Amino acid sequence: MQTMTVHIKEATAEKPIQSLEDILADVPEIERALIDVENGEVKITFDENQISEEQIVQRIQVEGFHIL
């Protein structure tokens, strides 16, 4: 398992955080996502043999989130 950290602009409000959690939970290669509501920091633990950081970033962006 590998961990990556991204900062997401919208991940500081309740509704976008819930949407983001739902999106990441639907990706079977992602084991866990922890969101810091104070600064929008998202730590994602994933199976690097099944999905890349770039694929995760693309999935987040396709859903309308902005990575800082």
Protein Blocks (a to p, Z undefined) as FASTA:
>chain_A
ZZdddddfklmbfklmmmmmmmmmmpmklmbdcddfknopacddddfklbcfklmmmmmm
mnopacZZ
